[in-house]
Amino acid sequence: MPLSRHGVTGRLLKERESQKTFLFTLVEMNDESCYGSFADGERMRWRDYRSLQISLSGSLEAFLFGEEMKIILVLGGARSGKSTYALRLAEDSFDRPLYIATAEAGDREMAERIKTHKRSRSKHWKCVEEPLDISSVIASPPNCDGILVDCMTLWASNVLIQEGEKAFAKRTKTLIAALRETRRPVIIVSNEVGLGIVPEHELGRKFRDLAGRLNQELARIADTVMFVVSGLPMVLKGGIQNRKERKHE
């Protein structure tokens, strides 16, 4: 459906429970956002015209009717920009985001890193600090419309060191089940740790192997997998079609 900066009306074929076809109209647009309405009175807002174009060129029904991707996995190396990208994606997608932080302030450096992450988030974020039992938070989160988990690599380290390898397998199984069952979209950040040299010590090699297998499990169930290099996101699986701000009036 071609769009015009002067507004457009187009018929979108989408079956809801009522089996009706809805008429969507782009009713207002400026440099910052654009608004549209459906024949049934529902209104939606997009952050900018370009994001609307991108979304309409992709999965039109998913974007407009809320059948958006549920799980997005964002991978990358250290200082690759993966967390920044995931945070921006979450803020563009969710009105009431929840941040699940897996890091623990074990030393001064980590405490400073945690402070930096907190400063990067806007005030409308809720935050749950949970180094181990993130499955329970995903299964029963506080009031939110989307979840960002940052990051799985620290979670893997916490479980391996504090509980051991057997517990890691059990917690991974529980996590995958929670992600499959949740009704909220989840953005997951994880390090790709297998691209460097082979770790010198046994624990390091075990951690690398477990983290790699965890990423494979997450990628298998994810709707979209992104790989961030030098701040640039690359699509490995699926695609991003719902970078929007939804507003019901």
C-alpha positions in Angstrom: 0.0 0.0 0.0 1.7 3.2 -1.1 1.8 6.1 1.4 1.7 9.8 0.7 2.9 12.5 3.0 -0.5 14.1 2.4 -2.4 11.2 4.0 -3.8 8.0 2.7 -6.7 5.7 3.2 -6.3 2.0 2.5 -8.2 -1.2 3.1 -6.4 -3.7 5.3 -7.5 -7.3 5.0 -7.2 -8.8 8.5 -9.6 -11.2 10.1 -10.3 -10.6 13.8 -12.6 -12.6 16.0 -15.5 -10.6 14.5 -14.3 -11.6 10.9 -14.5 -7.9 9.8 -12.3 -6.0 7.4 -11.1 -2.7 8.9 -10.4 0.6 7.1 -7.2 2.3 8.2 -6.6 6.0 7.6 -3.5 8.0 8.0 -5.0 11.1 9.4 -2.2 13.3 10.6 1.6 13.6 10.1 4.4 15.9 11.1 8.1 15.8 11.5 7.9 13.9 14.8 5.1 11.5 14.5 2.1 10.3 12.6 -1.4 9.2 13.6 -3.8 6.8 12.1 -7.3 5.4 13.0 -9.3 2.3 12.3 -13.0 2.3 11.3 -13.8 0.8 14.7 -12.4 4.0 16.4 -9.0 2.6 17.5 -6.1 5.1 17.0 -2.4 4.4 16.8 0.6 6.6 16.8 4.0 6.0 15.2 7.1 7.8 16.3 7.9 9.0 12.8 6.8 8.6 9.2 9.9 6.5 8.2 9.2 3.8 10.9 5.6 3.6 9.6 6.8 3.0 6.1 9.3 0.4 7.2 6.6 -1.4 9.2 4.0 -1.3 6.4 6.5 -2.8 4.0 7.0 -5.7 6.3 4.4 -7.7 8.2 1.5 -5.4 7.8 -1.0 -7.3 9.9 1.4 -8.0 12.7 2.3 -4.3 13.0 -1.2 -2.9 12.9 -3.0 -5.5 14.9 -0.6 -6.3 17.6 0.5 -9.8 16.6 4.1 -8.6 17.0 7.2 -10.7 17.5 7.3 -12.0 21.1 11.0 -12.8 21.6 14.0 -10.8 20.2 17.5 -11.9 20.9 20.3 -9.3 20.6 23.8 -10.8 20.4 27.1 -9.1 20.2 30.6 -8.9 21.7 31.8 -6.8 24.6 31.3 -3.1 23.9 29.6 -3.9 20.6 26.7 -1.6 21.3 24.2 -4.5 21.8 22.8 -3.2 25.1 22.4 0.3 23.7 20.6 -1.0 20.7 18.3 -3.3 22.8 17.5 -0.4 25.1 16.6 1.9 22.2 14.5 -0.9 20.7 12.6 -1.4 23.9 11.9 2.3 24.5 10.6 2.5 20.9 8.4 -0.5 21.4 7.1 -0.4 25.0 5.1 2.2 26.9 5.7 0.5 30.3 9.0 -1.4 30.0 10.5 -3.7 32.6 14.3 -4.1 32.9 15.5 -7.4 34.3 19.1 -6.8 35.5 21.2 -9.9 36.1 24.4 -8.1 37.2 25.6 -8.0 40.8 27.9 -5.3 42.1 30.7 -7.7 43.2 33.4 -5.0 43.0 33.8 -1.3 42.4 34.2 -1.6 38.6 30.9 -3.6 38.3 29.2 -1.1 40.6 30.2 1.7 38.3 28.9 -0.3 35.3 25.6 -0.8 36.9 25.3 2.9 37.7 26.1 3.7 34.1 23.3 1.4 32.9 20.8 3.0 35.3 21.7 6.5 34.0 21.1 5.3 30.5 17.4 4.4 31.2 14.6 6.9 31.3 12.5 7.3 34.4 9.5 5.4 33.1 11.4 2.1 33.3 10.7 -0.4 36.1 13.7 -2.5 37.2 14.0 -5.9 38.8 17.4 -7.0 39.9 17.6 -10.8 39.7 20.9 -12.6 39.3 19.4 -16.1 39.2 15.7 -16.7 39.1 14.8 -14.6 36.0 12.3 -17.2 34.9 10.0 -16.3 37.7 10.1 -12.6 36.9 9.3 -13.3 33.2 6.5 -15.6 34.2 5.0 -13.2 36.7 6.3 -9.7 36.0 5.1 -6.5 37.6 2.9 -4.2 35.5 4.6 -3.8 32.1 3.9 -4.2 28.4 7.4 -5.5 27.5 10.5 -6.9 29.1 14.2 -6.3 28.5 16.7 -8.8 30.0 20.3 -7.7 30.2 22.2 -9.8 30.1 22.2 -13.6 29.7 25.9 -13.9 29.9 26.1 -12.5 33.4 23.2 -14.7 34.3 25.0 -17.8 33.0 28.1 -16.8 35.0 26.0 -16.3 38.2 24.3 -19.7 37.9 27.5 -21.6 37.0 29.6 -20.1 39.9 26.9 -20.1 42.5 24.9 -23.2 41.7 27.0 -25.3 39.3 26.6 -26.9 35.9 23.7 -29.2 36.7 21.7 -26.3 38.1 22.5 -24.4 34.9 20.9 -27.0 32.7 17.8 -27.0 34.9 17.5 -23.2 35.0 17.9 -23.0 31.2 15.1 -25.5 30.7 12.9 -23.4 33.0 13.8 -20.2 31.3 13.0 -21.5 27.8 9.6 -22.7 29.1 8.9 -19.2 30.7 9.8 -17.5 27.4 7.5 -19.7 25.4 4.6 -19.2 27.7 4.9 -15.4 28.5 2.3 -13.2 26.8 4.6 -10.2 26.9 7.3 -9.4 24.3 10.8 -10.0 25.6 14.1 -8.5 24.3 17.1 -10.6 25.5 20.7 -9.3 25.4 23.5 -11.9 25.4 27.2 -11.9 24.6 28.7 -13.9 21.7 31.7 -15.3 23.6 32.9 -17.9 21.1 34.7 -15.7 18.6 37.9 -15.1 20.7 40.7 -17.3 21.8 40.2 -20.6 23.6 40.1 -19.8 27.4 43.2 -20.9 29.3 41.4 -22.3 32.3 38.9 -25.1 32.6 36.2 -22.9 34.2 36.6 -20.4 31.4 36.2 -23.1 28.7 33.1 -24.5 30.5 31.6 -21.1 30.7 32.2 -20.4 27.0 30.6 -23.7 26.1 27.5 -23.2 28.3 27.0 -19.6 27.1 27.3 -20.8 23.5 24.7 -23.5 24.0 22.4 -21.1 25.8 22.5 -18.7 22.9 21.6 -21.5 20.5 18.6 -22.4 22.7 17.5 -18.8 22.8 18.0 -18.3 19.1 16.0 -21.4 18.3 12.8 -20.0 20.0 13.4 -16.4 19.2 11.2 -14.7 16.5 14.1 -12.4 15.7 17.9 -12.6 16.2 20.1 -9.6 15.8 23.9 -9.4 15.9 25.4 -6.1 16.7 28.9 -5.2 15.6 30.4 -1.7 16.3 27.0 -0.4 17.0 25.5 -1.7 13.8 22.7 -4.3 14.0 22.5 -7.2 11.5 19.5 -9.4 11.1 20.3 -13.1 11.5 16.7 -14.4 11.8 13.3 -12.8 11.3 13.2 -9.0 11.3 12.3 -5.9 13.2 8.8 -4.6 12.3 7.3 -3.2 15.4 9.6 -0.3 16.4 6.7 1.9 17.3 4.9 3.6 20.0 1.3 2.4 20.3 -1.3 4.6 21.7 -5.0 3.8 22.3 -7.4 6.6 22.8 
